[in-house]
Amino acid sequence: MNETNSFVSIDLQMMQALESRMLQLKDEITESINQKGVRASGRTAASMYVENNGNEITLYGRKFFSAMQYGSRPWAGINGSCSFDTFRNIIRQWASDKGLNFGQHKEYERTVSAIAMTIIRKGSKIYRSGGYREVYDKAVDRAFADMQKIAIDKAGTLLEAAIWQWAKSDIRVTI
């Protein structure tokens, strides 16, 4: 096996090992979402996917993923991407997914509107309390530590392979 193929093989093995660990992280976050009771519809967990383009491995999720841990901050203003009616529909769906019952139709609609307006003006309850709900930070820290070990181990293997390749060659260095 020539030197270039050895290095490509090690790079491929490292990327596969890193991708495997990233997929494990995705599963750990999904499990944490379910255990912490933050799951409503399951769309956040379902939105996560891992992409390996050969040079980097990325874990993607929904736009407001961090709200699970830190809550939602007050809105600077309702912008074109989400009107009050649209946000109220989001709250309505959230309540439905959570199985919450706010009474009869009129009372239900008032409660949904009040929740939406409170989040818009003041932020979510967890945000207002300065709270933090550990959902994924610890899992991410563990995964990064594991991935560093994987990279160092594979890089060490790569360096060792290069040294052995050089040692086996007929190249002589004279000083």
C-alpha positions in Angstrom: 0.0 0.0 0.0 1.5 3.4 -0.9 1.8 6.3 1.4 -1.0 8.3 -0.1 -3.6 5.5 0.2 -2.6 5.0 3.9 -3.3 8.6 4.6 -6.6 8.6 2.7 -7.7 5.5 4.6 -6.9 7.1 8.0 -8.7 10.3 7.0 -11.8 8.2 5.9 -11.7 6.2 9.1 -11.4 9.4 11.2 -14.4 11.0 9.4 -16.5 7.8 9.9 -15.6 7.7 13.6 -16.4 11.4 14.0 -19.7 11.0 12.1 -20.6 8.0 14.3 -20.0 10.1 17.4 -22.1 13.0 16.0 -25.0 10.6 15.3 -24.6 9.3 18.9 -24.9 13.0 20.1 -28.0 13.4 18.1 -29.6 10.4 19.8 -28.4 11.7 23.2 -30.1 15.1 22.7 -33.3 13.4 21.5 -33.3 11.2 24.6 -32.7 14.3 26.8 -35.5 16.2 25.2 -37.9 13.4 26.0 -36.5 12.9 29.6 -36.6 16.6 30.5 -40.2 16.9 29.4 -39.5 19.6 26.8 -41.0 17.5 24.0 -44.3 18.7 22.6 -44.7 17.6 19.0 -41.4 15.9 18.5 -40.6 18.2 15.5 -37.4 19.6 17.2 -35.9 16.2 17.7 -37.1 15.1 14.2 -35.4 18.2 12.7 -31.9 17.1 13.7 -29.7 15.5 11.1 -26.0 15.0 10.6 -24.2 16.0 7.5 -20.7 14.8 6.5 -19.3 16.5 3.5 -15.9 14.8 3.8 -14.2 17.8 5.4 -16.5 18.5 8.3 -19.4 17.0 10.1 -22.3 19.1 11.2 -25.4 18.5 13.4 -28.3 20.6 12.2 -31.5 21.4 14.1 -34.5 23.8 14.0 -33.9 27.6 14.0 -35.0 28.1 17.7 -33.3 25.0 19.1 -31.7 26.9 22.0 -35.1 28.0 23.3 -35.4 24.5 24.9 -32.5 25.4 27.3 -32.7 29.1 27.7 -36.2 30.0 26.8 -37.3 32.7 24.3 -36.3 36.3 24.8 -38.7 39.2 24.3 -39.2 40.1 20.7 -37.8 43.4 19.5 -40.9 43.7 17.5 -43.1 41.5 15.4 -41.3 41.3 12.1 -42.5 40.2 8.6 -41.4 36.6 9.2 -43.9 36.0 12.0 -47.1 38.0 12.7 -49.0 37.9 15.9 -51.6 35.7 14.3 -48.9 33.3 13.1 -47.3 33.2 16.5 -50.7 32.7 18.2 -51.2 29.7 15.8 -47.8 28.4 17.0 -48.9 28.7 20.6 -52.2 27.0 19.8 -50.4 24.1 18.2 -47.9 23.9 21.1 -50.8 23.7 23.6 -52.5 21.0 21.5 -49.2 19.0 21.2 -48.8 19.3 25.0 -52.4 18.3 25.6 -53.2 21.5 27.5 -56.8 22.6 28.0 -57.6 26.2 28.6 -61.4 25.9 28.8 -64.1 26.7 26.4 -63.4 28.3 23.0 -63.5 32.0 24.1 -61.4 31.3 27.2 -59.1 29.1 25.2 -58.5 31.8 22.6 -57.9 34.5 25.3 -55.4 32.3 27.1 -53.5 31.5 23.8 -53.4 35.2 23.0 -52.2 36.1 26.5 -49.4 33.5 26.4 -48.3 34.7 22.9 -48.4 38.4 24.0 -46.5 37.6 27.2 -43.7 35.8 25.3 -43.5 38.6 22.8 -43.3 41.4 25.4 -41.5 39.7 28.3 -40.0 36.4 27.0 -40.9 32.9 28.0 -41.2 31.8 31.6 -37.8 30.1 31.7 -36.2 33.2 30.2 -37.9 35.6 32.6 -36.8 33.6 35.6 -33.2 33.7 34.3 -33.5 30.0 34.2 -31.6 27.4 32.3 -32.8 23.8 31.7 -29.9 21.5 30.8 -31.0 19.7 27.6 -27.9 19.4 25.4 -24.9 21.3 26.8 -23.4 18.4 28.7 -24.0 16.0 25.9 -22.3 18.4 23.4 -19.3 18.8 25.8 -18.9 15.0 26.1 -19.2 14.6 22.4 -16.6 17.3 21.7 -14.2 15.7 24.2 -14.7 12.3 22.5 -14.2 13.8 19.1 -11.0 15.5 20.1 -9.7 12.1 21.3 -10.8 10.4 18.1 -9.0 13.1 16.0 -5.8 13.0 18.2 -5.8 9.2 18.0 -6.2 9.1 14.3 -3.7 11.9 13.7 -1.2 10.0 15.9 -1.8 6.9 13.8 -1.3 9.0 10.7 2.0 10.4 12.0 3.1 6.9 13.1 2.3 5.5 9.7 4.3 8.3 8.0 7.3 7.6 10.3 7.1 3.9 9.5 6.7 4.5 5.8 9.8 6.7 5.9 11.8 4.2 8.1 11.0 1.4 5.6 12.2 3.4 2.6 15.7 3.3 1.3 16.1 7.0 1.8 19.3 7.9 3.6 19.9 11.3 5.1 23.5 12.5 5.3 24.5 15.5 7.3 
